[in-house]
Amino acid sequence: MTLLKNKKTKYLILIGLGIFFFGLFLITSGDSCGIRHIAIINDLKNYEKSLDPEFCEELIEKIDSFNMQCLPYVEILDCG
């Protein structure tokens, strides 16, 4: 009887650890809002140096996509 309880406990612990690591993976995945926000800020700094209109258009698309899905709101550039 004790052996049966030990097996159940081991399986529950393994399942719990699996769920924990899966959740951790989802939180730290590459498409998180925080990472995207940092990338946009970096791109804004690069745009200020280059003032490339094509890069500005691409950056506007990234910012627009980010603003629809995440917070904080990033102001859209004027490429003109």
C-alpha positions, -999 to +999 in steps of 0.1 A: +000+000+000+028+024+009+046+016-024+014+026-044+013+060-026+050+066-033+044+060-071+014+083-071+034+110-053+063+106-078+039+109-108+022+140-093+056+156-087+067+149-122+035+162-137+037+193-115+073+200-127+063+195-163+035+220-160+059+244-142+085+242-169+060+245-197+046+277-181+081+291-176+088+284-213+056+303-224+065+333-202+100+335-215+092+328-252+107+352-278+074+368-287+068+384-253+057+420-252+087+431-230+112+418-255+093+433-284+092+467-266+130+467-260+136+458-297+113+486-309+132+511-286+165+499-300+151+503-336+139+538-328+175+547-317+189+532-349+163+551-370+173+584-353+209+578-365+201+567-400+168+585-409+162+559-436+126+562-449+123+525-457+134+515-423+109+540-409+080+523-428+091+489-414+093+504-379+058+519-382+045+484-390+062+469-360+050+496-337+014+493-350+014+455-345+029+460-310+003+486-300-025+463-310-013+434-288+007+449-259+012+478-235+027+504-231+016+523-261+044+534-284+039+566-304+039+561-341+066+579-361+062+606-387+084+595-416+078+626-436 
